[in-house]
Amino acid sequence: MELKLLSCDAQRPDKRAITKCIAEISANMNESLANELAGFLLEGDAVDIEIADKTSGSALRALRKLSIDYEIIE
């Protein structure tokens, strides 16, 4: 499943938590790339990631917990 992370609406976004979340839910992504993508997201740019279908429910829950708006691309 592909997701487009649109924005983070948290009052004080935690870049480290966002990086860790992206690295954990993404298929084949290391923490360095996840950190770079988290930086782009916090600057206001949309980011595309691919997640494994078997973890999609928990991944979407984790994103909502971090106040990250997303769009399912398929």
SEGUTOR-577989 format. One record per residue (C-alpha): residue number from 1; residue in one letter; x, z, y. Coordinates in steps of 0.05 Angstrom, whole numbers, plus 5000, padded with zeros to 4 digits. Layout:
BEGIN
[atom NUM, "A", [X, Z, Y]]
...
! end
This chain:
BEGIN
[atom 1, "M", [5000, 5000, 5000]]
[atom 2, "E", [5026, 4983, 5069]]
[atom 3, "L", [5013, 5026, 5130]]
[atom 4, "K", [5024, 5014, 5204]]
[atom 5, "L", [5040, 5080, 5239]]
[atom 6, "L", [5011, 5071, 5308]]
[atom 7, "S", [5026, 5134, 5347]]
[atom 8, "C", [5037, 5209, 5344]]
[atom 9, "D", [4987, 5250, 5384]]
[atom 10, "A", [5017, 5318, 5372]]
[atom 11, "Q", [5028, 5363, 5433]]
[atom 12, "R", [5101, 5375, 5414]]
[atom 13, "P", [5119, 5326, 5358]]
[atom 14, "D", [5171, 5350, 5308]]
[atom 15, "K", [5218, 5291, 5297]]
[atom 16, "R", [5252, 5325, 5238]]
[atom 17, "A", [5185, 5337, 5202]]
[atom 18, "I", [5162, 5265, 5216]]
[atom 19, "T", [5228, 5238, 5190]]
[atom 20, "K", [5223, 5280, 5126]]
[atom 21, "C", [5150, 5258, 5116]]
[atom 22, "I", [5166, 5184, 5125]]
[atom 23, "A", [5226, 5189, 5077]]
[atom 24, "E", [5184, 5225, 5024]]
[atom 25, "I", [5122, 5180, 5025]]
[atom 26, "S", [5158, 5113, 5034]]
[atom 27, "A", [5178, 5071, 4976]]
[atom 28, "N", [5254, 5059, 4976]]
[atom 29, "M", [5272, 5089, 5043]]
[atom 30, "N", [5331, 5134, 5059]]
[atom 31, "E", [5330, 5190, 5110]]
[atom 32, "S", [5373, 5152, 5159]]
[atom 33, "L", [5324, 5094, 5164]]
[atom 34, "A", [5266, 5144, 5166]]
[atom 35, "N", [5299, 5179, 5225]]
[atom 36, "E", [5306, 5113, 5262]]
[atom 37, "L", [5233, 5095, 5249]]
[atom 38, "A", [5210, 5164, 5271]]
[atom 39, "G", [5247, 5153, 5336]]
[atom 40, "F", [5212, 5087, 5347]]
[atom 41, "L", [5145, 5119, 5332]]
[atom 42, "L", [5156, 5175, 5382]]
[atom 43, "E", [5177, 5124, 5435]]
[atom 44, "G", [5109, 5090, 5427]]
[atom 45, "D", [5125, 5032, 5381]]
[atom 46, "A", [5085, 5018, 5318]]
[atom 47, "V", [5122, 5023, 5252]]
[atom 48, "D", [5106, 4990, 5185]]
[atom 49, "I", [5121, 5027, 5121]]
[atom 50, "E", [5104, 5016, 5047]]
[atom 51, "I", [5081, 5074, 5004]]
[atom 52, "A", [5069, 5080, 4930]]
[atom 53, "D", [4996, 5074, 4910]]
[atom 54, "K", [4999, 5135, 4866]]
[atom 55, "T", [5017, 5180, 4925]]
[atom 56, "S", [4973, 5147, 4977]]
[atom 57, "G", [4923, 5205, 4982]]
[atom 58, "S", [4975, 5259, 4995]]
[atom 59, "A", [5014, 5212, 5041]]
[atom 60, "L", [4954, 5200, 5085]]
[atom 61, "R", [4940, 5274, 5087]]
[atom 62, "A", [5012, 5289, 5108]]
[atom 63, "L", [5008, 5238, 5164]]
[atom 64, "R", [4943, 5268, 5190]]
[atom 65, "K", [4974, 5337, 5189]]
[atom 66, "L", [5029, 5312, 5234]]
[atom 67, "S", [4978, 5280, 5281]]
[atom 68, "I", [5002, 5210, 5265]]
[atom 69, "D", [4951, 5154, 5275]]
[atom 70, "Y", [4957, 5099, 5223]]
[atom 71, "E", [4924, 5035, 5201]]
[atom 72, "I", [4921, 5011, 5129]]
[atom 73, "I", [4948, 4940, 5123]]
[atom 74, "E", [4941, 4934, 5046]]
! end
